[in-house]
Amino acid sequence: MSSSHPVRRSRPLLALALLAVLAGCGRAGDDAGTAAPAFPPDLVASDEPAAPTADDEPAPAELPDACALLPRADAEKLAGTPLDDPIAVRETCTYTAPVSGPTAQVEVYVGDGAKKMLDVDRELGHELTPLTGAGDEGYLEDGNAFFARSGVWVSIRLVRLNDPAENRGPLTAAARAAAGRM
């Protein structure tokens, strides 16, 4: 009886197949010049700027600093309590109350993120009321003020453990002050 297994008999065939695959992946040597380019020439990066097309929109102006739009003193007035130093991350600024309380947080978003928040709230059917005197277009909802000035959207969000109706006046004032700084 033979002790040879089918796996042992197929090993030389597997090695030969592997060698053929690896040979196909090798460099082409002198024939490299005849190979087709990996990307069409119009997709290859160049150092020259692309020519503008009719569909190109003008580049948006640099976004304002979210923390400069609503300085700490204004954020504290909005929250009705002292707040810690702001934390700025890209187009956002967040002020939080000290852990000793009371609970409060003020967030400022500038640019596409602010507009997206408004769009999502609209899609969810949130009740939005017009906000006048804050930019070219503005809306107010419980805990949020949204406004646009010169095409740049801003959202100011207030988190407090109180009746949201109490925050409408302070949110309106904060949005108007921030719009005036743009």
Backbone hydrogen bonds, N-H to C=O, Kabsch-Sander energy under -0.5 kcal/mol:
donor,donor_aa,acceptor,acceptor_aa,energy
9,R,5,H,-1.6
10,S,6,P,-1.5
11,R,7,V,-0.9
14,L,10,S,-2.4
15,A,11,R,-2.6
16,L,12,P,-2.1
17,A,13,L,-2.3
18,L,14,L,-2.6
19,L,15,A,-2.3
20,A,16,L,-1.9
21,V,17,A,-2.1
22,L,18,L,-2.6
23,A,19,L,-2.1
24,G,20,A,-1.5
25,C,21,V,-1.0
26,G,23,A,-0.9
31,D,28,A,-1.8
32,A,29,G,-1.3
33,G,30,D,-0.7
34,T,31,D,-1.6
35,A,32,A,-1.0
43,L,40,P,-2.3
44,V,40,P,-0.6
44,V,41,P,-0.8
56,D,53,T,-1.1
69,L,65,D,-1.6
70,L,66,A,-1.2
75,A,71,P,-2.4
76,E,72,R,-2.8
77,K,73,A,-1.8
78,L,74,D,-2.4
79,A,75,A,-2.7
80,G,76,E,-2.0
81,T,76,E,-1.0
84,D,96,T,-3.6
87,I,94,T,-2.3
88,A,86,P,-0.6
89,V,92,T,-1.3
92,T,89,V,-1.8
93,C,108,V,-1.9
94,T,87,I,-2.1
95,Y,106,V,-3.2
97,A,104,A,-2.3
101,G,98,P,-2.4
105,Q,159,V,-1.8
106,V,95,Y,-2.6
107,E,157,R,-2.6
108,V,93,C,-2.7
109,Y,155,S,-2.7
110,V,91,E,-2.1
111,G,153,W,-3.2
114,A,111,G,-0.6
115,K,111,G,-1.7
116,K,112,D,-2.6
117,M,113,G,-2.0
118,L,114,A,-1.8
119,D,115,K,-2.6
120,V,116,K,-2.7
121,D,117,M,-2.3
122,R,118,L,-2.3
123,E,119,D,-2.4
124,L,120,V,-2.1
125,G,122,R,-1.5
126,H,121,D,-2.6
128,L,126,H,-0.8
129,T,140,L,-2.6
131,L,138,G,-2.5
132,T,130,P,-0.5
136,D,148,A,-2.8
137,E,148,A,-1.3
139,Y,146,F,-2.9
140,L,129,T,-2.7
141,E,144,N,-2.5
144,N,141,E,-2.0
145,A,156,I,-2.1
146,F,139,Y,-3.2
147,F,154,V,-2.3
148,A,137,E,-2.7
149,R,152,V,-2.1
152,V,149,R,-1.8
153,W,151,G,-0.6
154,V,147,F,-2.8
155,S,109,Y,-2.5
156,I,145,A,-2.8
157,R,107,E,-2.9
157,R,155,S,-0.5
158,L,143,G,-2.7
159,V,105,Q,-3.0
160,R,158,L,-0.6
161,L,103,T,-0.7
162,N,160,R,-1.0
166,E,163,D,-2.0
167,N,164,P,-1.5
168,R,165,A,-0.9
171,L,167,N,-2.7
172,T,168,R,-2.5
173,A,169,G,-2.4
174,A,170,P,-2.4
175,A,171,L,-2.6
176,R,172,T,-2.3
177,A,173,A,-2.3
178,A,174,A,-2.5
179,A,175,A,-2.6
180,G,176,R,-1.8
181,R,177,A,-0.7
181,R,178,A,-1.0
182,M,179,A,-1.2
